[in-house]
Amino acid sequence: MKKIILTLLVASSLVMTGQEKEDEGTFTLSGTVDVYHSSNLKSNSLGSVGVLSDVPANAFGLGMANTIFSFKKGKAGVVADLAFGPRANAANAYTGAINQLYAYYQASEKITFTLGQFNTFFGYEVISPAGNFNYSVSYLFNAGPFSHTGLKIDYTASKELSFMLALTNPHGITTGANPTNDYQLGLQAGYKNQYFNIAYGSDGFGFTDVSYLDYTGGFHLSESFFLGLNAAYSNSPDADSGYQGIALYLQNTFSDKFSLGLRPELYTTISGSDNANAIAFTLSGNIHLTENLTIIPEIRTDSSNEMIIPGFIGIEKNMTGATIAAVYSF
């Protein structure tokens, strides 16, 4: 993502030395905007197939406007990530415009402390569509968590090896308070861009013994072909429920202007002795009209005998949708 970096100097400081300018700190502004049209290729059906939005299908819809303000001076900095629109409302942990809001301190070249609300370290996909190849989101992304509020410590052992430890509020809390005084513990180990994630504790939905396991990674099988993978498992003995699933991300870059990707996924919800399954295939193109503007045509088909397709729960066993989206990054 191309960033616009503005040095915070008054007019009289233009003649300062490079060291003096560094002491003033740097301000960074970046963001995305996305809009789309979604159609269900099945008559008499409503809802958007896999689109993280509350806009019905067979219509034009707004995704979100995402603006990220960051300031860094010396070893410390802050980030205010504001997001507006249906896509943001569907995914944000807090109501309102806050997507992320945190302060950080780089204690050394290897250790960074972060305090505040930050997007989850789980999963392959992120809230902003500019960070995803597909415009619609996977079942595993929809299962959450989306964001965490608390403290995390990142340790970079080397260019290839990293670790993270987090203590956060339960991710299901949306009011900013933690009335039950319960917490979640998060762990991450990363090696050569392969990440294994663990979270354990209260989920904020009334259960205090919930485990989350997640693997996210990928491999360049050739100069043009990439294979991504996300596998996850969650279980709550208290609720006697959970989920598990796997998604593959098969992507080929044909040129600087065009890429094509297929995301097959299998998702299962677990409730007592009853399981419910869903299978989805998403074919997406990425057409880069400019350095900043990407057009994403996409067709997606979902199948679930237990009718757990998002937007069609208890209504449809099969659904196919077509979407074309425009995503602008700056």
Buried (B, 14 or more C-beta within 10 A) or exposed (E): EEEEEEEEBEEEEEEEEEEEBEEBBBBBEBBBBBBBBBBBBBEEBEBBBBBBBBBBBBEEBBBBBBBBBBBBBEEEBBBBBBBBBBBBBBBBBBEEBBBBBBEBEBEEEEEBBBEBBBBBBBBBBBBBBBBBBBBBBBBBBBBBBBBBBBBBBBEBEEEEEBBBEBBBBBBBBEEEEBEEEBBBEBBBBBBEEBBBBBBBBBBBEEBBEBBBBBBBBBEEEEEEEBBBBBBBBBBBEEBEBBBBBBBBBBBBBEEEEEBBBBBBBBBBBBEEEEEBBBBBBBBBBBBBEEEBBBBBBBBBBBBBEBBBBBBBEEEBBEBBBBBBBBBBBB
